[in-house]
Structure formats: C-alpha cells, structure tokens
Amino acid sequence: MIPEDNRFESDPVDALPDDPGLPAGWMAETPDGDDAATVERLTELLRDHERAGRGWPGSGEDEVRVEVSERGVAMRENLVVRDPDGRIQAWGSVHDRAEGRMLFVHIVGREVDERVADRCSEVLFDWAEAQARAVGAARGLPEQQIDTGSFADDERQHGWLADAGFERVRTWWQMSRSVEAAEAELVPDPARWERKGVVFRLVERQGGPDSDGMPDEGDLRAVHDVLEGAFTDHFNSTEETFDEFIHRLREDPGHRWDHWWLAEIVDGEGGEPEPAGALVGTVSESGTGPDGSYVAYLGVLESARGRGVATGLLRTIIADAASRGRDRVGLEVDADSPTGADGLYTAMGWGTKYVTESWHKDVTVT
C-alpha cells in the first residue's frame, strides 16, 4: 500500500539558489540513504540533537532509515550539508504527511561554528520552503503548511525557527507510565475482552489470531475510519487517505500488527458490532533493558464517549505490555486538548517525562 509517487523536487540544484551562501568548500546534496556510513553519521547528529534538547538520546539507526532509505523516500526527500572534509554537519528531511501538511526535520551539528551553523540552518529552511511549494503545487494547493518541532528547552532551535518565520503553535507532553508484571491481569485477555457492552479486541488476522498473516483489511479500514472521525476537530487535523495511513505506520521501526486494537459497541443481543474506538501501539526498544510499549494513536468517536472506551483500550495495552515483560507505556498528549485527555492519563498513572513543541509556517504556492 504505497501512496502516489514522490511529489518533491529531488534535485537540490533545482530547490536551492545557484549560490546557497555556504562557506567555501561546503556543499549541499542529497544523501545516499543506503550508505551505512551516511546512516551512522545522521544517527549521530540526531542523537546529539536529542541530547542537547532534552538531556538524553533515544533514536537509533532504524529511525533514520525511515527518513532516508529507498522505502522511506516514497513520501520524503532529504538534504545534507557537508563540510570541506566531506563530513555531514546538517540534515533536513521533509515528509509529505497529508494534503496541506508537510513535516520537516531540521538538524544542525552542535559542534559547528555559530556563524556557519546559522548559514547551514538558513539553507535547510530555504530548501524546505522550495519543497513546500513543490508538494503544494503537485497537490494543487494555494498554500502549504510546514510543520516542524522542537524540544521545549532548545533555545537555539527556537531562535532559528522564529527568525525563519515559524510560529510556535502547540505544546505536547511526552508522558510515560511504569508497568508492573501483575498488571498482566488488568484485563481478562488483551486479545479480546468485553465490558458493559464494549468489546475490546485485536484486529483480526488472516489464518486466525495466533497466525502471522496479514490483518483483515476491513478491520484496518475500521481503525482508520475511527481515528479520522475521532480527530476531525482536533488541532491541525488533516485528512489522510487509507493508503497514506497504512504506509506511514508500517514505516515505524516499532510497528507490529499485534499492537492494533479495536473497541466495538454491541447494543442488545444479536446486535451488529459498531467500531467506536481504536488504539495503535508500537514497540519502544531500549537496547539496554526491557522494551516498552507506546500509544501511537488512541481515538474514540464522539458518539461513544462516556462508555469507558478510552480507559478500556489503555488498560488493554498496559496488560499487553505487562504480559510481554515490558516495563513502561508511553504516549503523547496535547497540552491544550479540549477533551481533557491529560486528566485520564494522569489518573491512570502517566506522568510527563519531557515537553515538545509544534512550530508552523504557511508557504504560498506559486
């Protein structure tokens, strides 16, 4: 399920001025995502960026490959800036996330001279705006949003974003909850259980629940439809096609089909189950200790709120994590969410581990 062809401008020569203004000997180019040394260096830059912004690194080479590999660039494009020795010192990545919304990764090495770092940053922004115009034109839009992020304590990044015309628009709490082994009994069976007319179950698999077969497409479409419906009125919600949704989530290094749950309401004996909620989880690999689970998406249709659907889905992923020997479940919550979701998470034991921000810029498409 790969979406349409890449809509970006693949040649940096066509996306940057003839002279981008880099110091003598510095150059901007498209990286080779299949080159091991390139992936290793980009991972080093990303981890340094995380360490400076929140105090510790968390990403690995798998996350970088999502951005730069041949599979990843179906909906992405990348640019690196090399110093005179050929060492990558800055990296930009754009992702055609959904109609009208382009994600942008902006990383500049922490050891680069301040003036040179400023120029590298400007080149990445210039390139990203050119890519926004390209993808916006390909989609037939008058305006294209660039959506990028920053750690709340990364003042260097904040300065660059503000100077480039970006506006800080949202704050996100990155929350975590410890998991105890005994919580495997939190629900009767994470694969399927029922409470007060709501059935919580894994998406069905071809060949049965214990098989490695592909999920039932009807169930996947139900998950997509629920999440689209649940987030219609949420901040910066943009419609994402089913193919875009599935392709993007399968790219996640922590993707597992047996971490997708549906909640269905069954009213009355013999009634048809109606999808009311969905949770898409992933694996958070630590590399040095127990893995964790992560709530990538949790949505409940407005018509089903107040029936314990969100609570049931959260209890399900906690019990599933405990049964797998994991020690934590993470999630992200909108600090300004009108639904009061943070209250539910706090009541169920989640606490804020660090804070991130969304910064946006709208680019006119010519």
N, C-alpha and C positions, 0 to 999 in steps of 0.2 A: 504494500500500500504506500507507494512513494508518490507524493503530490506532483504538480506540474514542474516543468523544467525551472532551473535556477533563473531568477529574474534580475540578478545583479549584473553589474559591469565587471567582468572577470579580469580585465587587463588594467592594472594600476595606472598605466600610461594614459588611459582614457578617463580615469577617475581623479587624476591629480593634475595640477598645473605642470607645464614643461619644467619649471624650476620650483619644486615644492619648498625651497628655502632651507634645506638641511645643510649642515656644515660640510665642508669639503671632505670627500671620501665616504660620507654616509649615504645610504641608499634605501629606498622603499621598494618592496617587491612582494609577490605572492609566495607564501611558504609552501614547501613540499610536505604535505601532511603525512606522507608515507615514509618520510625520513626519520629514523629513530633519534638521531641527534637533535633534529628540529623539535620533535615532540618533547624530548627531555629538557631542552632549554626553555620551551614555552611553559612547561610544567614548573620549572624553577622560578620563572617570572611570576606565574600565577600564585605560587605558594609564598613568595616574598611579598606580593601584593596583599594576600590574606593575613600574613603575619603582621605587616605594618598597620593594617586596617582594624583588626580585631584581636590581635595578640597571639594567634596560632594559625598554622596552615591546616587545611583539610582536604584539598583536592589532590588528585593524582593524575597519572598519565591517561587513564580511561576518560576522565572528564575532558581533557584536552583533545583527545582523539574525536570526541563527539563534535568538536568545533572544526577540526582541520582535516579529518580523514575523508576519503573519497565518498563514503556513505553520508557523512555529516554535511558535506558541502552541497548536497542536493538542494538545500534551502539556506545555505550560508555562503559567505565569502570572507576571506581573511587577508590581512596586510601585516607585514612585519617591517621594522626599520632596523637595519644593520649598521654597526659602526665600521670604521675603516679596516678593522681586523676581521670583519665578517660575522661578528657576534651579534645576535639579536638582542636589541635593547628596548624595543617597544613592540606591542602587538595589539591589533584591532581585529574584532570579529563582528560581523553583522548577521542577523538571523531574520529571515522573512517569516515572522511568527504567525501572523494572521493579517487579513486585509486591514490596511491602515496602521499597522503596528510593527515596527522593526526594532528588534533588540540589538543592543550594541555593547560589546565588551571593550573596555579601554584600559590598557595596562602599559605603564612606562616603568622601566627598571629603577630601583631605588638608589642605585649607586651612580647614576648618570649625573653629570654636572647640571646644575639647576637651569642654566640658560639653554643648554642643549635639550634637557628634558622638556622644557616649555615648548621648544620647537617640535620635538617629536610628538608631543601632545596635540599641537595645532595641526600637524599633518594627519594624525588619526582622525581628528574632528572634520577636517576638510574632506577626507576620503569618505567618512561616514555620511556626510551630507550629500555627496555626489551619489553614493549608493542609495540613499533615501529617495533622491529624485529619480534614479533609475527604476527602483522597485515600484515606486508610486506611479510612474508613467506606465510601467508594464501592467499594473493593475487598473489603470485608467482613473487614478485619483487626483484631485486638485491639491491635496495636502497629505503628507506622510509624517507620521509620528516616529521620532527616535526615542526609544525607551531604554535608559541605562540605569545603573545602580551604583551605590556607594555604601561602604560601611559608615555608620553614624559618626565615628571618631576620626575619619580620614580627611583631615583638613586640606591636605594637598589636593586630593581629588575634588573636594568641594570647590576650591578656588578655580581649578581648571574648568569644571562644569559651568560655574557661574559666568566665567569670562567668555565661554563659548555660547552663551545664550540659553543654557538649560535652566529649568526651574525645578526646584525641589517640590514634589507634589504629594508624596506619601511616605509614611514611616511604617516599617514592618518589624514585628517582634519575632525573633527566631527562638522558639521555645523547645524545651526538652523535658522529658519525664522519665525517671528511672523505672525499671521493670523488675519485679521480684519473681522468682521461679513459681511461687504459689499462685501467682495471677494467671497461670495457665488454666485455672479453674474458674476464671472470671465469667466465662460463658460456657454452656454445655459442650459446644463444639464449634470452633471458629469457621469450619467449613459450612456449617448450616445450623441455625438455631432459630427459635421463634419466641416472641414475647408480645403479648397483648395485640395480636392480630398483625404483627410485623414480622416477616421472615427475613433473616439476615443470612446471606449465602455467597459463596464464591461464584464467579461467573462459570458457567458450565464449560466443560472441555470435551472435545471430540474423543470418544473412547472411554468416557467416564471420568469422575472426579480424581481418580488416582493415576490417570494417564498423563503423558507428556504431550498430548495432542493439542492442536490449536484451539483457542476458545471459540465458543459459539458466536458467530457474527451478530446474531440477534441480541445477545447479552452485551456485546461490546457497544453496539449501537444504543442500547438502553442506557449504558453508563454515560456515553457521550451526550445523549439527549437530556438526561437528568442534570449533568453538570452545566450544559448550555442553559437549561432552564433555570437552574439554581443561581447562576451568576449573572443573569441578564441585567440586573440593576446594581451590580457591584462595580467598584471603582475600576475604570479602564477596561471594562469587559468588551471584548471584540469577538465577533462570530468566527469560529474556527471550523472548517469542514471536518467531516469524519476522517477522511484520509490524512489531512494535516495532523489531526489529533493523535491518531494511532501511530503515524510515522514518528512524530516528535517524542511521544512517550516511550516508544521502543528503543530510541536512541540512548535513553538514560542508562548509564552503566549499572544502576541498581534495579533495572526493570525486571519484574518477574510476573508471569501471568497468574500465579497462585497468590498474588497480593491484590487482586481486584475483587471487590465485594459489591453486591447489590443489596439494597433493602427494598422489599416489596410489601405492600399493604394488601392483606386479604380480608375483605369485609364480608362476613357471612359464610356459611357453609357452602362450598362449591363455587365461591366467587373467583373471578379471574384475578390473579396477582397483578398489581399495578406498581411499576417501578416508582419509588418515592425518594430514594437516596442512593448515593454511591460513594465509595471510598477507593481511591487508587493509592496503593502503598508501594514503596520501594525498599531496597536493602541499602543500609549505610554501612559500608565496610570500613573497619577501623585500621586493619593491617597490623595492629599491635595487641588487640584484645578482642572481646566479644563484639560481634556486629550489632547494629541497631536496625530498627525499622523507621521508616519516615512516611508521614502522611503527605503525599504529593498533592492530592485533591480530596476534598470532602465537601459534598453538596447535598442539600435536601430541598426538594421542591416546596414552595411556599404553602401549597395546599396540604402538605403533610407535617408541617411544623407543629410542635407541641405534643407529638406522639412518641417521643423518645428515640427518634430515628438516628439523630447525630450521636447521642450518647451510646446507643447500641452499636453503631459502627465503630466508635472509638474503643469501646470495651472489647470488641472483636479483634481489632488489630493489636491491642495490648495483650490479650490472651494468646493470640497467634505468636507474637514476639516472645512471650514467656515460654511457650511450648517449643520454640526453636532455640532456646538458650540465649536469647538476646538480652541486653541489659538496659535498653532505652528505646523510646519512641520520640521522634522529633516532628515538628511541624512549624509552619509559618502562619502568622495571623496579622491581619490588617489592624494597625493600632487605632485607626479611626473607623472601624467597621460599625455600621449602624445596627448590625444584628446582635451585638453583644457576645460574639463567639468567645472572646477572651475570657469572659466570666465562666463559661462552661469549662474551658481548658484549665483555668486556674483551680476551679472546684474539683477537677479530676486529677490534679497533681502536677500540671505543667507549670514550669517557670521559665522566665526569659533568660536566655543564655547570652545573646548579643542582639544588636539592633542594626537594621539596614534601611536604606532609603531608596526611593524611586525618583529619578530626575528625567524630565521630558523636554523635548524640543520639537515643535511642529515646523516642518520644512515645506515651503511652497514648491510644488512640482511644475516645471515648465515644459 
